[in-house]
Amino acid sequence: MSSNPVVLDKIRCIVVDDEALIRERFRYAYPLEEHGFEIVGEAEDGEEALELCRQLSPDIVITDVVMPRMNGLELTGQLKQQMPRIKVIILSSFQEFEFARKAVMLGALGYLLKVTSGYQELLEILDQARSDIEADREKMLLSIEERRQLQDSQPLLRKQLILDIRSGTVHSLTRLSGTCDYLHWQKPAPAFALGMVSIDGYHRLSQTFHPKDLTLFKYVMMRMIEELAGQNVSCNVFDWDSQSIGLWILLQEPERHTEQHKLFYESILHHARKYLPFTVSVRVSAVHPMDASPEAWPAAFGSAFEELEQLNAVLFYHGHGGYHEHDSAYGAGKENAPAPVSPSSPDIPDNPELPDPAERLAGLDDPSHLQRLVHEEYIRPIVRWKPEPQVLLRWMKELTLRWTASDSHSRSRYLTGIDGIETIHDTEEFLLSLFLWRASESRLSFDQPVQRSEIRKALSYVAHHYQEPISVADVSGYTAISPNYFSHLFKSQTGINFSDYVTRYRIERSKQYLRETDKQVGEIAEQVGIPDYKYFARIFRRLTGKTPSQYREEEGARKGKK
């Protein structure tokens, strides 16, 4: 068994069914999050589901068989071909059993009967899917480790060469060619472009995967890009930062990118989506001449980097999972790469101002009304004006600081959330969450203290019953308020969901047992109310960054030094 097994905090699921009641059953009737499963999307048919899979990169698709446009069999086949890492679970009725059997032959993990299958049957097949997913990830990571033979210093040296060219410290073509030979790179050509391949949603991924795993994923992506370039495209690949891989694209003539180059960029997108648990976005500068005179190199490389920065705004408003070229894309009429809006456009104000959120929130408490407010009065004007992303992020930061001045926990949580905003879709999600919190906080603070007595009573209940199964229904009954209102009240007072609080409390108690007793880890897991050892280890690692055994060893060593 590996000493560093892959453990996943949340398994991301999509439910596909043309009946809304079936989809709602999965989202609301089953407490899947308590077992580490998260419904991240819904679709009414296979076509919609396939597009959703491309955008969200789920781990599991739970799909009906008979649906309009694209049925479950066709969807299973398409996923097997395009995204084979995704596990498929079939929903069927007795009359559709033969369809379900064929779906399993096409690669589906198994099937559930809509009418007779209960929550336990669902958990069993989801747990099987989790085991398969974790085994696939661990196998992939072990394979990557075995293949990783590059010298530790080589990625840094390659990046440094690009920076040296940009800064003007490389003074001759002979020296540049010699350094390229040393780094096992192709020598410079008469023209070049620079590119960036960036991991989409990196902030979210960094909360799901261990940093070592992300490093390995990035390494295999670099090798994949080099293999895709092959003999058709001359390209030197270098590690740029934790989220991005750089491309030094070599061309024989200072002209637009060829069809081979565009196919190369599209292949990067396709292979990342197919083989890795995330999507990527590709930005490519215009083509620049690599003049024989080294004095001209800093200006050319500086311009290329500036063009990549300009494309950040395009990526922000377009969204993840595409490729964008500077100039040539705009001139060629490429639909998926809209040009940035010029601040001097006559229909856009020089300093566009968004409505005052405090005034707009007055009297609003319904989530659907807030969602409409965010989209109509903030997101649509932002998309129309297209301000620089940094300007927009600065506005959201200032709003967050002003609203959370008296709530340090919420301030920290939302400021961290701003760090993860990469697209306009992230912006809309963030603003809706902030507005919901503000509306809730405003109502509660009107005539009640920050720490409600019901919540204090709930915290005491957890402290005395954490070893037992605890549900929202149990505690809401104990505090004599409805489950929905209790959940709402608890999050507004503490900043986290009730189930997350219970989990964190249990992990804190387990840390105490690990420090102060010699009990086996499995025994401690059961004692703190998480009898599933594998799930306990997964949650412990997510919250502490260590396995329970590592934590105990480090705490023991720390005590020994005192």
N, C-alpha and C positions, 0 to 999 in steps of 0.2 A: 504493500500500500504506500502511496506517495506520502512524504512527510509534510507536504503543503497542498492538501486537497482543495479543489475548487469548491467554494461554498457561495451560494447565491442568496442574497437577502430576499429579493422579490422576483418571482417568476412573472413575466409580463404576458398577459393573455388577451386575445381578441375573440369576441363571440359573434358568430355569423348566423342569422336566422331571419326569415322574412316576417316572423311573428314578433311583434314588440313585447308581448307578454313573456315569451321565452327568454328574450334578451334581458328583460328586467328581473326575471327569476335568478339569473346568474349574478347580476350586479347587486341585487338588494336582498334576496331571500337566503343566500348562503354567505356566512362570515368567512369568505376566502382569505381576506387579508390576515386573519389570525393565524393562518397556516402558510403564509408567505406567498400568496398568489394575488395578483393585481389585475383587474380588468382595465386595460388602457384604451380600448376602442370597441365599437360595435359596427356591424355592417348588415345590410338587408339582403345582399346577394354576393356571389363569388367575385364579380368584377369589382365591386366596391371594396371587398375584403382584400383583394390582391393589391389594389392601390394603397390601401391602408397599411398592408404589410411592408410595402416599399418605403413608406414614410416613417413608420413607428418601430420597425424591426422587432416584432414580438417574439417570444419564445414558443408560445403555444397558440394554435388556432382551434377553437371549438366550433364546428360548423354543422349546420343542417345538411341533409342530402338534397331534397327537392326544393329548388329555389328558382326564381326567374333569372333570365339572362345567362348566368353561369351557375351551374349546380355544384353540389359538394364534391362530386367525382372529378369534374373538370378543375375545380379549385385545388383539390389535392394533387392532381397531376401537374398543374402549373407550379405549385409550391415545391413539389419534388424536383422539378427541373430548374427553377429559378432560385429558390432559397431552401435547399435541402435540410439545413440545420433546424428549420421550424418544425415542431411536432404538431401533428394534426389529430384531433379527436372528433369522431363522427357522432352526430346526434341522429337517431332514426326512430321511426315507428315500426311496428311489427310488419306492416306492408312493405316497408323500405329495406327490410333486412338484407335482401340480395344486393341492393346498392351499397349498403354498409360493408358487406363482405368484399365487394369489388374495391371499395375505397381502401380497405386494409391491404389488399393485394397491391394497390398502387403506392403504398407507403404510409398510410394512416396508422397511428399507434394503436388504436382500438376504437370501440364505439360504446355509446350509452343509449339505452332506450328512453325516449322522452317521457313515457307514461309511468313506467315501473321503476326506473332507476332513481335512487335517492341520494342524499348528500354523502353517505358513506361510500357508495359506488363511485361517485364523482371524485372524492378525495383519493380513493385508491388509484384511479387511473391518472389523476394529476400528480400524485406522488411518484408513480412509475415514470411519468414524463419528466419530472424533476430529476430523478435518478439518471435517466438517459441523457438529459441536457448536461448535467454536471459531469457525467462520464465523458461525453463528447468534448466538453471544454477542457477537462483535465488531460485527456489524450492529446488534444491540440497543443496545449501549453507544454506538455512534456516533449512533444515532437519539436516544438520551436526551440526549447532549451538544448536539445541534442544537436540541432543544426546551427546553433549560434556560435560561430568560431571567429568572428571578426575581433580584432584587437580593440580593447576598451578605448584607446585614445583615438582611433581612426575617425569616428563620427565627429569628434570635437575638432580634429585637424581639418576635416572637409569643410565644416561650417566656417572655421577660421579663415580658410583660403578665400571663401566668398566675401567675408568681411574685409579681408586685406585688399582684395581687388577694389572693393567699394571705397575703402579709405585711401587708396592710392599708395599703399606700401609695397605693391608688386610693380617692379620697374622695368621688367623685360619679358618678352615673349618666351625667351629661352628658359628663364627661371620658372615662369608659369607652367610651361610644358613639362619641365623636370619635376615640379611638385605634383602635377597631375599623374605622371608615371608612378611616383612614390605612393600616391594614394589609390592607385589602381583605377584611375579615372580616364575617360577619353579626353584627348587634347582639345584645346579651344578651336572653334570653327570661325569662319568669316562673319557669322551673325549669331545672335542668341536671343532667348527669352527666358525669363524667370517665372517659376510657378510655385504654388503652395497647395499641398493636399492637407486639408484640416479635418480632424475628427469632429463630427457633428455631436453636439450635446455633451461636450467633454466634462463639464461640471457635474452633470447627472451621472455620467459613467464613473467619475472618480469617487462618487459616493457608493457605487455598487461593487466595483472591482478593486482589488488590492493594487497599490501602485506598481508592484512587480509585474502583475498580470497585464496592466496597461502598457508597461514598457515592452513586454514580450509581444503584445498585439501590434504595437507600433513597429517593432523590429520585423515581424513577418510582413507587414504592409510595405515596408521599404524593399524587402526582397521581392515581393510580388510586383511592385512597380518596376523594378529593374528587369524582371523576367518579361513583363508586358512590353517594355521598350524593345527588348531583343535586338534584332538586326534592322528593324524598320524605322526606329526613331533613335537618334543619338541624344542621350540624356544622362547627366550625372546627378545622382540622388544624394541628398544630405539631410541629416537630422537638424531641424531648425529650433523647435522648442517642444514642450511636453505635448502639445496638441497638434503640431504641424510638421510635415516633411517637405523639404524644399526640392525644387527641380531646376537644374541648370540645363536648359534645352539648347542643343547645338544645331545650327542650321548652316547650310552652305551659301545661301543668298539672303540678303535682307528683304524678305518679302513676307506676305501673310503666311500663317500656318497652313500646311497642306492638309488634305483629307486624312492622310495617315496620322498626322498629329492629333486631329480631332477624334479619330477613332481610338487613339491611345488614351486620351483623356476620358472618353466615354467608357473604355474598358476598365479604367481604374475605378470609376463609380460602380460599374456592374460587378466586378470581382469583390470589392469591399462589401457590397450589399449581400452577395451570395455566400461569402465565406467567413465574414467577421460579424460580431454582435453589435455593429453600429454602421452608420452610413458616413460618407465623407463628402466634402465639397472641394472643388478644384478651381483655383484662380490662376490665370496665366496673363503675364504682361504682354505688351506689344513686342514685336521683333525689333531689335536694335543691332546696328553694325558693331562688330568687334574690330575696330580699326587697328592697324599695325602699331600705331602710336599708343604706348601705355598711358600717356597723359590723358587720353580721351576715355579710358575705361571707367574711372570713378563716376563721371557724369552719366555714362550710359547705364551703369549698374544702379546708380542713385535714382535715375528716372524709372527704371524697371521696378525698383522697390516702392517708389511712390505710386506707381500704377497699381501694384498689388494692394496698397493701402486704400486707394480709391475704390477698388472692387469690394472692399469690406462692406461698404454701404449697399452695393448691389446685392451681395449675399444676404445682408441683414433684411432687406425688403423682399427678396425673392424666396428665401427659405433654404433649408438644407437639401443636400443631395443632388446638386447640379454643378455644371462647370461654366465658368465665366471668363471670357477673354477681353482684354482691354483693346479698345479701338476697332480691331478687326471684327470682333463680334458685333459691335454696334453698326459698323458700316455694312456688314453682310446680312443684316436683318435677322439675326438669330433671335428667335422668340423668347428663349429662356434666359436671356441676358439683357434686361432693359438698362438703358443708359441712366446714370445718376441724373437727377433733376438739378439744373443749374439754379443757384440762389437768385440769379438775376432774372429768372423767368417772370414775365409780367403778371401772371395770375397767382404768384406766390409772394407773400409778404417777406420783407427783409428779415424781420424777427417775429416769426409766427408764434402766437401765444395760444395756449390751450386754455379751456375754461377752468375756472377756479374749482377744484374738486370739492372743497368744503361746501360751497354753495350748491353744487349739483347733487350732493349726497343728502341734503336736508329732506327729511321725510321719506327717504327710500329705504326699504328694508327687505324687499322681495328679491331673491337672487336673480330671477329672470329679468327684473327691471334693471338691476345693477349691471347684468351682462349686456343688456341692450344699451345702457348708458355708456359703458366702456367702449363698445364697438362703434356706436354711432358718433359720439362726441369726442372721442380720443383717437381710436385706431384709424378710422376713416380719414380724418384730417391729417394725421401723421403720414399715412400712406400717400395722401395727395401732395403734401408739402415735401416729404422725404428730407427731413433735417438730418444732419450728420448723426450717426448712432451715438457718438460720445455726448453730443448736446442733449439728446433724449435721455440717455442714462444719467446724466448730471441732473436733469430735471426730476427724474424719479428718485434719485438719491436725496435731493433736497426735500422733496415731499415726504419721503420716509423719515428723515431725521426730524422734520417738524411734527409729524403726527405721532411718532413713537418716543418723544422726548421724556415722557414719564414712565416708559415701559422698556427697560433695558433688554429684557429677554426678546421681546418682539422686534426691537430695533436690530439686534444682532442677527436674528433670523431673516429679516427682510433685506438687510444689507448684504448678507451672504447670498440671498436669492438674486440680487442684482448682478452679482459676479457671474451668475450662470446664464444671463440673458444673451443670446446670440442672434435671434431673429425677431421679426415683428410678431410672430406667433408667441414666442416666449414673453414678449412685452405685454401682449393682451392677457395672457394667463397671469402674469405677475400683478398687473393693475387690478384685475378682477379680484384676486386674492387679497390685495391690500385694501381695496374698497370694501369688500365683505368684512374684513377685520375691523376697519374703521367704523363702519355702520354698526356692527355688533358692539364694539367697545364704547361707542357714543351712547347707545341705548342703555347699556349696563351701568355705565358710570354716572348716569343722570341722578339716580336716587339710591344707589347701592355702593358699598365699599368695594375696593378692588378684589379682596379675598372674601367671597361669599361663604356664609356658614355651611351651605349645602356642599360646597367643594371641600371645605375643611373636613366635613364629616366623611366625604368620599375618600379623601386621602387617608384618614384614619382607618377606614374600612379596608383599604388596600394593605396597609401596614399590618393588620391583624389577620388577613385572609389570603395573602399572596401565595401561600402554599397550595391553595385550592383553585379550581377553575373559577374565574371571575368574568362576568359579562356585564355589559352596559345595563341589561335588564335587572341584574342582581342589585347593582349599586343604585340605579334610579329608583328601584323599589325601596331600598334602604333609606334613600334621601327624600322619598315621597314626591318625586317629580317625574314627568314623562320621560321616556328614553330619548326622544328626539331633542327635547329641550335640555336635558342633562348633557348630552353630547355637545350641543351648541354652547352651553354655559361653561362646561369644563374647558373646552378649547379656548374660549375667549378669556378665561381667567388664568390659564396656565401656559397657553401658547402651543400646546401639543394635543393630539387626540388622546382619549382616555386609554385606548389599547396600547398606544406607544408609551404612555406613562407607566402602565402596569409592567410592560416588558422591561423598561429601563429600571424600574424599582427592583424587579426580580434579578436583573443582571448585577445591580449594585450589591444585593444581598449575597449573590453567588460569589462575587469578588471577596466579600468578607469571609465566607466559608473557605475559599481557596487560600486566603492568607492565614487564617487562624486554625484550620483543622487539617487532618490528613485524609479526609474522606475522598473516595474515588469521584472523578468528575461526573460520571453518570449518576451517582448517588446524590451529589449536590444539585444536579439539574432537576432531579425528581423532587428534591426537598424544597426548591424555590418555585415549584409549580410548572416546570417545563419538562415533562417526562420524556419527550422525544429528544434523545441525546444529539442526534444529527442537527435538528433544528436549533437546539440550545447552542451548539458549537458555532453554527452559522450566525446567529444573532450576537453571540458574545464577540465574535471576531469583527462583525460590522461596527459594534459600538466601542470596542476597545482597541481594534487594530491588531489583536493578538489572539491566538488560540487559548483556551483555558489553561492548558499545560504550560504554554509559554509564559502566561501571566503569573502562574504559581512559581515557576522557576525564577523569573526576574524578581518577584517580590521576596522569595527566599534568599536570593543573592544579595538584595538590598539590605535585608535584615542582618545577614552575616557580616556585612561591612560595618554595621553600627557597633 
